[in-house]
Amino acid sequence: MAPVQLPNALIYLTPLSRPGILRPILRVPSIAYIDFRALRKEGYNGIVIDKDNCLTIPNKDEVFPPYQTAWNDLLESFKPGRVLVVSNSAGTKKDPGGIAAESVSLSLRAPVLIHSQPKPGCSASILSYFRGSLGSPQTHRSQLALSARKVQEEEKADEEMLWARWNKDVEGPILGPLKGLNRPHGTGKEKSEGQKVAEGISDAGVARENQGDSTVGQTQAEKSKTTQDSHKEDSQQGNKAQVRPPTEPLRLVVIGDRLFTDTLLAHRLSLYLRPLSKSTLLPTVLSIHTTSLPEPKDVRALRWLEEKLTRGRTKGGEDYSRFILQEEEVGLPVEKEASSSRIPSRLSALRWLTPARWREIQVPPMTWHPRTWKPLPLAAGTGRLLSRGARSLIRGGRSGGKWIWTRGKSWVEARKVRAEELVQVKEKVDSVGHVSS
């Protein structure tokens, strides 16, 4: 019995009571560490892979350059149409018209799933694709060019047919009496020349009526035959391009960098694809979690929550190390061992207290539009406002201190001068009183 199609809100509540379903079967730094040929030999015949931060940089269509070799190996190991890109950006409601999905498909040379419900609730659509019930893809350049060529040919045939029908009506004498019309005399007011031409009763039109009808009939027959041939070719091309259901049981590999979306999607797919026999040790859906992120600043809070729920563990059981390539086979630069002179992690965290590290944070711009009022721009704006206020207070205090210092200094000097003058006046008064006495 197939599981019930649940909304994503209910699917996200499941790991809160069962955190074990968030644990992937394999953890690798990137797709460059996956042995796709070994997976194919073990019977896995389908790949479901995430796009952002797993295969490409977010909001980019090209493969991240260090992963290009692994991506080519993946496309060579599996048959065409057995690799499906499922993203929560391209091919969803965020991508009206599927423009981004078509661009990604042409760039990656792999189909992109168009799904109304984001991951992990699109498991039914993924299975429909691999079982061949979604129809043939329409984003291949060769098929688009072939369809455009057929449309041009049909438009040209319609134009020729319309011109032949119109040509027999307008050709002929414009002035003078019309011949070949067996009309009784005096049967009413004679029609004008323009009315007769418009009604198709001109001599040239009557003479060419039979010939024109045969030509038009022949054109329509040829057009009908051409249309039937084109529909036949379209059906043949569609049957070739359509993903046919495999003769062997469907076994999928789900690769992604998010546990709440990709690993949960693998769990939902495993509910549909039950193992055929209990003796099978390998699961029907193998979930692989990639930990090396080209853009590590993406949804940090959710990634932290995922790691806390899973405690960084994987599902136990079978040894899956044979699906992981060694460092020498990966082709990526091998990281050197950490030296003893490296700054400890606690001290390295203090680097974020320096303004130089603050400038490295990419803060999205904030405008008067409410959609731009996000936590990071608001925090950055508040910090800038406080820093500007502090600088203004410091500058005001500095200038005020200078003014108070100069005024106080001049007042003290004036008091000294005044005191000296008073002493001199007192001495003069005493001397005058002494003389008078």
C-alpha positions in Angstrom: 0.0 0.0 0.0 1.4 3.4 -1.1 1.9 6.0 1.7 -0.3 9.0 2.0 0.9 12.1 0.2 1.5 14.5 3.1 2.2 18.2 3.1 5.7 19.3 3.9 4.6 20.8 7.3 3.6 17.4 8.6 6.6 15.7 7.1 8.9 18.2 8.9 7.2 17.3 12.2 8.1 13.6 11.9 11.9 14.0 12.7 11.0 15.7 16.0 9.7 12.4 17.3 12.0 10.1 15.2 15.3 11.9 14.7 16.8 8.7 13.3 15.2 9.2 9.9 17.3 12.3 9.4 20.5 10.2 9.5 21.9 9.5 6.1 23.4 6.2 5.1 26.6 7.9 3.9 28.4 11.1 4.6 31.0 12.4 2.2 32.6 15.8 1.7 31.3 16.2 -1.9 30.2 14.2 -4.9 33.8 13.9 -5.9 34.2 11.2 -3.2 31.4 9.0 -4.5 32.2 5.9 -6.6 29.3 6.0 -9.1 30.6 3.0 -11.0 30.5 0.9 -7.8 26.9 2.0 -7.2 25.9 1.0 -10.7 27.5 -2.4 -10.3 25.5 -3.0 -7.1 22.3 -2.5 -9.0 21.4 1.1 -8.4 19.8 2.4 -11.6 18.7 6.0 -10.7 20.2 9.1 -9.3 18.3 11.9 -7.6 20.6 14.8 -6.9 20.2 18.3 -5.4 21.4 21.4 -7.2 22.4 24.2 -4.8 25.5 23.7 -2.7 25.7 20.0 -3.8 26.3 20.4 -7.5 26.4 24.1 -8.2 26.8 27.4 -6.3 23.4 28.8 -5.3 21.7 30.9 -8.0 24.2 29.5 -10.6 23.6 27.0 -13.4 27.1 25.8 -14.1 28.7 22.9 -12.2 31.1 23.9 -9.4 34.5 23.5 -11.1 36.0 21.0 -8.6 32.9 18.8 -9.1 33.0 18.7 -12.9 35.0 15.5 -13.2 32.7 13.7 -10.8 29.7 15.0 -12.6 31.0 13.7 -16.0 31.7 10.3 -14.3 28.1 10.2 -13.0 26.6 10.9 -16.4 28.8 8.2 -18.0 28.0 5.6 -15.3 24.2 5.9 -15.6 22.1 5.7 -18.7 20.6 8.9 -20.2 17.5 9.9 -18.4 18.4 8.0 -15.2 19.9 11.1 -13.6 17.3 13.6 -12.3 18.0 17.0 -10.8 15.5 17.9 -8.1 15.9 21.4 -6.7 13.8 23.6 -4.4 14.6 26.6 -6.5 14.5 25.6 -10.2 11.4 23.8 -11.3 9.2 25.0 -8.4 6.7 27.8 -7.9 9.6 30.1 -7.4 10.4 29.4 -11.1 7.3 30.5 -13.1 7.3 29.1 -16.6 10.2 26.7 -15.8 12.7 29.1 -17.3 15.4 28.4 -14.7 14.7 24.7 -14.9 15.3 24.7 -18.7 18.5 26.7 -18.3 19.8 24.3 -15.6 18.9 21.3 -17.7 20.8 22.6 -20.7 23.8 23.5 -18.6 24.0 20.2 -16.7 22.9 18.0 -19.6 20.3 16.3 -17.3 16.5 16.7 -16.8 15.2 18.9 -14.0 12.0 17.9 -12.3 9.1 20.3 -12.4 7.2 19.9 -9.2 4.5 21.9 -7.4 5.3 20.6 -3.9 8.9 21.2 -2.8 11.1 18.6 -1.3 10.6 16.3 0.6 7.0 16.1 -0.5 7.6 15.4 -4.2 8.5 11.7 -4.0 5.4 10.7 -6.1 6.5 12.9 -8.9 10.1 11.5 -8.9 8.8 7.9 -9.1 6.4 8.9 -11.9 9.4 10.2 -13.8 11.5 7.1 -13.4 8.5 4.9 -14.2 8.0 6.7 -17.5 4.6 8.2 -16.8 5.6 11.9 -17.1 6.0 11.8 -20.9 9.0 12.8 -23.0 11.1 15.8 -22.0 10.7 18.9 -24.3 13.9 20.8 -23.5 16.4 19.1 -25.8 17.7 21.5 -28.4 17.5 18.9 -31.3 13.8 18.3 -30.6 13.1 22.0 -30.2 14.7 22.7 -33.6 12.8 19.8 -35.2 9.5 21.1 -33.8 10.2 24.7 -34.9 11.1 23.4 -38.4 7.8 21.5 -38.7 5.8 24.5 -37.5 7.4 26.7 -40.2 6.6 24.1 -42.9 3.0 23.9 -41.8 2.7 27.7 -41.7 4.2 27.9 -45.2 1.7 25.3 -46.5 -1.2 27.2 -45.0 0.1 30.4 -46.6 0.4 28.8 -50.0 -3.1 27.3 -49.8 -4.6 30.7 -48.7 -2.8 32.5 -51.5 -4.0 30.0 -54.1 -7.6 30.5 -53.0 -7.4 34.2 -52.9 -5.5 34.4 -56.2 -8.2 32.8 -58.2 -10.7 35.4 -56.9 -8.9 38.6 -57.6 -7.2 37.8 -60.9 -9.2 38.8 -64.0 -10.5 41.9 -65.8 -11.3 44.8 -63.6 -13.0 47.0 -66.2 -15.5 46.1 -68.9 -18.4 43.6 -69.0 -18.0 40.2 -67.7 -18.3 37.3 -70.1 -19.5 33.7 -69.6 -22.4 34.7 -67.3 -25.8 33.2 -68.4 -27.9 35.7 -66.6 -31.4 36.8 -67.8 -31.8 40.4 -68.8 -33.9 42.8 -66.9 -34.0 40.8 -63.7 -33.2 43.7 -61.5 -30.5 46.2 -60.9 -27.1 45.0 -62.2 -24.4 44.6 -59.6 -21.3 46.6 -59.6 -18.0 45.3 -60.7 -16.6 45.3 -57.2 -19.5 43.3 -55.9 -19.2 40.8 -58.6 -15.4 40.4 -57.9 -16.1 40.1 -54.2 -18.7 37.4 -54.8 -16.4 35.5 -57.0 -18.4 35.6 -60.2 -15.8 37.1 -62.5 -15.0 35.5 -65.8 -11.5 34.7 -64.8 -12.8 33.3 -61.5 -15.4 31.1 -63.2 -12.9 29.9 -65.7 -10.4 28.9 -63.0 -12.9 27.6 -60.4 -12.5 24.0 -61.2 -8.8 24.2 -61.7 -8.4 26.1 -58.4 -10.5 23.6 -56.5 -8.5 20.7 -57.7 -5.3 22.5 -56.8 -6.6 23.4 -53.4 -7.8 19.8 -52.8 -4.4 18.5 -53.8 -2.7 20.9 -51.5 -4.9 19.9 -48.6 -4.3 16.2 -49.3 -0.5 16.8 -49.4 -0.9 18.9 -46.2 -2.9 16.1 -44.5 -0.3 13.6 -45.5 2.5 15.8 -44.2 0.7 16.4 -40.9 0.2 12.7 -40.4 3.9 12.0 -41.2 4.9 14.7 -38.8 2.7 13.4 -36.0 4.1 9.9 -36.7 7.7 11.2 -36.4 6.8 13.1 -33.3 5.4 10.0 -31.6 8.5 8.1 -32.7 10.8 10.8 -31.3 8.7 11.0 -28.1 8.9 7.2 -27.6 12.7 7.4 -28.0 13.2 10.3 -25.6 10.7 9.1 -23.1 12.1 7.5 -20.0 11.0 3.9 -20.2 10.4 1.9 -17.1 13.4 -0.3 -16.3 13.1 -4.0 -16.6 15.0 -4.4 -13.3 13.5 -3.1 -10.0 14.0 0.6 -9.4 16.8 1.4 -6.9 17.6 5.0 -6.3 20.5 7.0 -4.9 19.5 10.4 -3.3 22.4 12.9 -3.0 22.0 16.3 -1.2 23.4 18.7 1.4 20.3 19.1 3.5 19.0 16.6 6.0 15.5 18.1 6.3 14.9 18.0 2.5 17.2 15.4 0.8 17.5 12.8 3.5 13.8 13.1 4.3 13.1 12.7 0.6 15.1 9.5 0.6 13.0 8.3 3.5 9.8 9.1 1.7 11.0 7.3 -1.4 11.9 4.2 0.6 8.3 4.0 1.8 7.3 3.5 -1.9 10.2 1.2 -2.9 10.1 -1.8 -0.6 12.8 -4.4 -0.9 11.7 -7.4 -3.0 13.4 -9.9 -0.6 14.5 -9.9 3.0 17.9 -11.3 2.0 18.8 -8.1 0.3 21.3 -6.2 2.5 21.5 -3.0 0.5 18.5 -0.6 0.8 16.4 0.3 -2.2 17.0 4.0 -1.6 20.6 5.0 -0.6 20.9 8.5 0.9 24.2 10.3 0.7 24.8 13.6 2.6 27.5 16.0 1.3 29.1 18.1 4.0 31.5 20.4 2.0 29.5 23.5 1.0 30.7 26.0 -1.7 28.5 28.6 0.1 28.6 27.7 3.8 26.6 30.8 4.8 23.4 29.3 3.5 20.7 28.6 6.2 23.3 28.1 9.0 20.6 27.9 11.8 18.8 25.0 10.0 22.0 23.2 9.4 23.0 23.6 13.1 19.5 22.2 14.1 20.0 19.2 11.7 23.4 18.3 13.2 22.0 18.6 16.7 19.1 16.2 15.9 21.3 13.6 14.2 24.4 14.2 16.4 26.5 13.9 13.2 25.8 10.2 12.9 24.8 7.9 10.0 22.6 4.8 9.9 24.4 1.7 11.1 24.4 -1.7 9.5 26.1 -2.6 6.2 29.6 -1.4 5.5 29.2 1.2 2.7 32.9 2.3 2.5 33.2 0.6 -0.9 31.1 3.4 -2.4 33.6 6.0 -1.2 36.7 6.9 -3.2 40.1 7.3 -1.5 41.9 10.6 -1.3 44.3 9.5 -4.1 41.3 8.6 -6.4 39.3 11.8 -5.9 41.5 14.1 -7.9 41.0 17.0 -5.5 44.0 18.7 -3.7 44.6 16.7 -0.5 44.6 18.9 2.6 47.8 18.8 4.7 47.6 17.7 8.3 47.1 20.4 10.9 50.4 21.6 12.3 51.0 22.2 16.0 51.5 25.9 15.3 47.9 26.3 14.1 45.8 28.6 16.3 43.3 26.7 18.5 39.7 26.8 17.4 38.7 28.9 20.5 41.3 31.5 19.7 40.5 31.5 16.0 36.9 32.3 16.9 38.2 35.6 18.4 39.1 36.7 14.8 35.4 37.5 14.3 35.8 40.3 16.8 38.0 42.3 14.4 36.5 44.7 11.9 38.4 43.1 9.0 36.4 39.9 9.5 33.1 41.8 9.8 33.7 43.3 6.3 33.8 39.8 4.9 30.1 39.2 5.8 27.9 39.7 2.8 24.8 41.5 4.0 21.9 41.8 1.5 20.7 45.4 1.0 17.8 46.7 3.0 15.2 49.1 1.5 11.8 50.5 2.5 10.2 47.3 1.1 9.1 45.0 4.0 10.5 41.9 2.3 14.1 43.2 2.7 13.6 43.5 6.5 15.4 40.3 7.4 17.3 39.6 10.7 20.8 40.0 9.2 20.1 43.3 7.4 18.2 44.6 10.5 21.1 43.7 12.8 23.6 45.2 10.4 21.5 48.4 10.1 21.1 48.7 13.8 24.8 48.2 14.3 25.6 50.9 11.7 23.1 53.3 13.4 24.6 52.6 16.9 28.2 53.0 15.6 27.3 56.3 13.8 25.7 57.6 17.0 28.7 56.5 19.1 31.0 58.3 16.6 28.9 61.4 16.8 28.9 61.4 20.6 32.7 60.9 20.6 33.2 63.7 18.2 30.8 66.0 20.1 32.5 65.1 23.4 35.9 65.7 21.9 35.0 69.1 20.6 33.0 70.0 23.7 36.0 69.0 25.9 38.3 71.2 23.9 35.9 74.2 24.2 35.5 73.6 28.0 39.3 73.3 28.3 40.0 76.6 26.5 37.3 78.5 28.3 38.4 77.2 31.7 42.0 78.0 30.9 41.1 81.6 29.9 38.9 82.0 33.0 41.7 80.8 35.3 44.2 83.2 33.7 41.7 86.0 34.0 41.2 85.2 37.7 45.0 85.3 38.2 45.3 88.7 36.5 42.4 90.0 38.5 43.9 88.8 41.7 47.3 90.4 40.9 45.5 93.7 40.1 43.7 93.6 43.4 46.9 92.9 45.3 48.6 95.9 43.6 45.6 98.2 44.3 45.7 97.1 48.0 49.4 97.8 48.2 48.9 101.3 46.8 46.0 102.0 49.2 48.1 100.8 52.2 51.1 103.0 51.1 48.9 106.1 50.7 47.4 105.6 54.2 50.8 105.2 55.7 52.0 108.4 54.1 49.0 110.4 55.2 49.4 109.2 58.8 
